[in-house]
Amino acid sequence: MKKRLGIISLFTLLFITFITIWNYSYKKGLEEAYIPIETTVPSSVIPSEKGVFTRSEFALEYLNMPVDEAHQRSLETYYNNRAYPGAPPSIPHPLLKGERGIGGSACLQCHQNGGFVEQFNAYTPVTPHPELINCRQCHVAQKVETLFTNVNFAKVHAPKVGINNALPGSPPMMPHDIQMRENCLSCHAGPAAPKEIRVTHPERINCRQCHVPDTREYVDVEIFTRTNRHQND
């Protein structure tokens, strides 16, 4: 009799233990998974061409728009309006509201959607970042006076067109950063785009599906030394 009660008690204890463990596991399974974030390892930020999707409604218009041969821009004029390749373009015309004309109250009236301007006999370039309305923070008006003398800074050459393909016929890589240039269509589509880099397929708005940034390392230049210092220094 005592042996039988002992076996029954043992099975009862095992059954209660099984129910307890199963109930605990079931509740844990209902909880959301939690993965701790590693704060010591910096996370890599993938640049995005998100700006191009905001102007995707104009992609088919750009595709069907006839080319105005008499008013095409070129890469030469594109780079001549910059202190160096990659620099913000200067303002080559009088400001609409004088020195205080900035952003949504002036610049975006022409540079948000582009169009032909009779006053300058040219098409207006479209800004790739219309959300940044303090334009004069980066873009400065051109000055005709020469205020600086030449120095021996290492000259930065503009990217060449059509020589950075991985294979003949493959999509060219992006020779510049995407930051501040998220809207690919602003420079590569439409009548204001330089003719050398005007894309033939603006309707394919997912640009980075085929075109990847050029991540090759640049060659180091020599240490900069001044050569225009005074003789008595």
C-alpha positions as CSV (number, residue, x, y, z in Angstrom):
1,M,0.0,0.0,0.0
2,K,2.8,2.4,0.9
3,K,4.7,1.5,-2.2
4,R,1.6,2.2,-4.3
5,L,1.1,5.6,-2.7
6,G,4.7,6.5,-3.3
7,I,4.4,5.7,-7.0
8,I,1.2,7.8,-7.3
9,S,2.8,10.7,-5.5
10,L,5.9,10.6,-7.8
11,F,3.7,10.7,-10.9
12,T,1.6,13.5,-9.5
13,L,4.8,15.5,-8.7
14,L,6.1,14.9,-12.3
15,F,2.8,15.9,-13.8
16,I,2.7,19.2,-11.8
17,T,6.3,19.9,-12.8
18,F,5.4,19.3,-16.5
19,I,2.4,21.6,-16.3
20,T,4.4,24.3,-14.6
21,I,7.3,24.2,-17.2
22,W,4.9,24.0,-20.1
23,N,2.9,27.0,-18.8
24,Y,6.1,29.1,-18.4
25,S,7.4,28.2,-21.8
26,Y,4.1,29.0,-23.4
27,K,4.0,32.5,-21.9
28,K,7.6,33.2,-22.9
29,G,6.7,32.2,-26.4
30,L,4.0,34.8,-26.5
31,E,6.4,37.6,-25.6
32,E,8.1,39.6,-28.4
33,A,11.7,38.8,-29.3
34,Y,14.2,41.2,-27.9
35,I,17.6,41.7,-29.4
36,P,19.9,44.1,-27.5
37,I,21.4,46.8,-29.7
38,E,25.2,46.9,-29.8
39,T,26.1,50.5,-28.9
40,T,29.9,50.0,-29.2
41,V,29.9,49.1,-32.9
42,P,28.9,52.0,-35.1
43,S,26.1,51.1,-37.5
44,S,26.7,51.7,-41.2
45,V,24.2,54.1,-42.9
46,I,23.1,53.1,-46.4
47,P,22.5,56.2,-48.5
48,S,19.2,56.4,-50.3
49,E,18.0,58.0,-53.5
50,K,14.7,58.7,-51.7
51,G,14.4,62.2,-53.3
52,V,13.9,60.6,-56.7
53,F,10.7,59.0,-55.6
54,T,9.2,62.4,-54.6
55,R,9.6,63.5,-58.2
56,S,8.6,60.2,-59.8
57,E,5.4,61.8,-61.1
58,F,7.5,63.9,-63.5
59,A,9.5,60.9,-64.8
60,L,7.2,60.2,-67.8
61,E,7.0,63.9,-68.6
62,Y,10.8,64.0,-68.8
63,L,10.8,60.9,-71.0
64,N,8.4,62.3,-73.5
65,M,9.7,65.9,-73.4
66,P,11.5,66.9,-76.7
67,V,15.1,68.0,-76.4
68,D,15.6,71.8,-76.9
69,E,18.9,71.8,-78.8
70,A,19.2,75.6,-78.6
71,H,19.2,75.7,-74.8
72,Q,21.0,72.6,-73.6
73,R,23.3,72.8,-70.6
74,S,26.7,71.1,-70.7
75,L,29.0,69.6,-68.0
76,E,31.5,72.5,-68.7
77,T,29.0,75.1,-67.6
78,Y,27.8,72.8,-64.8
79,Y,31.3,72.6,-63.2
80,N,32.3,76.2,-64.0
81,N,29.6,77.3,-61.6
82,R,31.3,75.5,-58.7
83,A,34.5,76.2,-56.7
84,Y,35.4,72.5,-57.1
85,P,33.6,69.3,-58.2
86,G,31.0,68.5,-55.5
87,A,30.8,72.0,-54.1
88,P,27.4,73.8,-54.0
89,P,26.8,75.8,-57.2
90,S,27.0,79.5,-56.9
91,I,24.2,81.9,-57.7
92,P,24.9,83.2,-61.2
93,H,22.1,85.8,-61.3
94,P,20.8,88.7,-59.2
95,L,18.7,87.5,-56.3
96,L,14.9,87.9,-56.7
97,K,14.5,89.8,-53.4
98,G,18.0,91.2,-53.0
99,E,20.5,89.8,-50.5
100,R,17.7,88.6,-48.2
101,G,16.0,86.4,-50.8
102,I,16.2,82.8,-49.6
103,G,14.4,79.5,-49.7
104,G,10.6,79.2,-50.2
105,S,10.1,82.9,-50.5
106,A,12.4,83.2,-53.5
107,C,14.6,80.4,-54.7
108,L,12.0,77.6,-54.8
109,Q,9.7,79.6,-57.0
110,C,12.0,78.6,-59.9
111,H,14.2,75.8,-58.6
112,Q,11.6,73.5,-57.2
113,N,10.1,72.4,-60.5
114,G,12.3,74.1,-63.1
115,G,11.1,75.6,-66.3
116,F,12.3,78.0,-68.9
117,V,13.1,81.6,-67.8
118,E,13.0,84.2,-70.4
119,Q,15.1,86.6,-68.4
120,F,18.1,84.3,-68.5
121,N,17.3,82.5,-71.7
122,A,17.9,79.1,-70.0
123,Y,16.1,76.3,-68.2
124,T,16.2,76.5,-64.4
125,P,18.1,73.6,-62.6
126,V,15.9,71.7,-60.2
127,T,17.2,71.5,-56.6
128,P,17.6,67.9,-55.3
129,H,16.8,69.0,-51.7
130,P,13.8,71.4,-51.7
131,E,13.2,70.7,-48.1
132,L,16.3,72.7,-47.1
133,I,15.0,76.2,-47.5
134,N,17.9,78.2,-46.1
135,C,19.6,78.2,-49.5
136,R,22.1,81.0,-48.8
137,Q,23.7,78.9,-46.1
138,C,25.5,76.9,-48.8
139,H,25.0,78.8,-52.1
140,V,26.7,82.2,-52.5
141,A,26.3,84.9,-55.1
142,Q,29.0,85.2,-57.7
143,K,31.5,88.1,-57.4
144,V,33.3,89.5,-60.4
145,E,36.2,90.9,-58.4
146,T,39.2,88.6,-58.0
147,L,39.9,88.6,-54.3
148,F,42.2,85.6,-54.0
149,T,45.5,84.7,-55.6
150,N,46.4,81.2,-56.9
151,V,48.0,78.8,-54.5
152,N,49.3,75.3,-54.8
153,F,46.3,73.4,-53.6
154,A,45.9,69.9,-55.1
155,K,43.5,70.4,-58.1
156,V,40.4,68.2,-57.9
157,H,39.4,66.9,-61.3
158,A,35.8,66.5,-62.3
159,P,34.5,62.9,-62.8
160,K,34.8,61.7,-66.4
161,V,31.7,60.4,-68.2
162,G,31.6,56.8,-69.3
163,I,34.8,55.4,-67.9
164,N,33.7,54.0,-64.6
165,N,31.8,51.0,-65.8
166,A,32.7,47.7,-64.3
167,L,32.3,46.0,-67.7
168,P,31.6,47.4,-71.2
169,G,27.9,48.0,-71.4
170,S,27.3,47.7,-67.7
171,P,25.5,50.5,-65.8
172,P,28.0,53.3,-64.8
173,M,28.8,53.8,-61.1
174,M,27.9,56.9,-59.2
175,P,31.1,59.0,-59.1
176,H,29.8,61.2,-56.2
177,D,28.2,60.9,-52.8
178,I,24.5,60.7,-52.6
179,Q,24.2,62.9,-49.5
180,M,22.4,66.2,-50.5
181,R,21.8,64.5,-54.0
182,E,19.0,62.1,-53.1
183,N,17.0,63.3,-56.1
184,C,18.7,61.7,-59.1
185,L,16.2,63.2,-61.6
186,S,17.2,66.8,-60.7
187,C,20.5,66.5,-62.4
188,H,20.0,63.5,-64.8
189,A,16.6,64.2,-66.3
190,G,14.7,67.1,-67.8
191,P,15.7,70.0,-70.0
192,A,18.0,71.5,-67.4
193,A,20.1,68.4,-67.0
194,P,23.6,68.6,-68.6
195,K,23.4,66.8,-71.9
196,E,26.3,64.5,-71.2
197,I,24.7,63.0,-68.1
198,R,21.0,63.2,-69.1
199,V,19.6,59.7,-68.6
200,T,17.6,58.0,-71.3
201,H,15.3,56.1,-68.9
202,P,14.0,58.5,-66.2
203,E,10.9,56.3,-65.7
204,R,13.1,53.7,-64.0
205,I,13.2,55.6,-60.7
206,N,14.8,52.9,-58.6
207,C,18.3,54.1,-59.6
208,R,20.4,52.2,-57.1
209,Q,19.0,48.9,-58.4
210,C,21.5,49.1,-61.2
211,H,23.9,52.0,-60.3
212,V,26.1,51.7,-57.3
213,P,28.3,54.3,-55.6
214,D,32.0,54.3,-56.5
215,T,33.6,53.3,-53.3
216,R,37.2,53.0,-54.6
217,E,39.8,54.7,-52.4
218,Y,41.4,57.8,-53.7
219,V,45.2,58.2,-54.1
220,D,46.8,60.4,-51.4
221,V,48.2,63.7,-52.6
222,E,51.4,65.4,-51.5
223,I,51.5,67.5,-48.3
224,F,50.3,71.0,-48.9
225,T,53.0,73.7,-48.4
226,R,52.6,77.4,-49.0
227,T,54.7,79.0,-51.7
228,N,53.4,82.6,-51.5
229,R,54.8,83.5,-48.2
230,H,56.8,86.7,-47.6
231,Q,60.5,86.7,-47.9
232,N,61.0,87.8,-44.3
233,D,58.9,85.0,-42.8
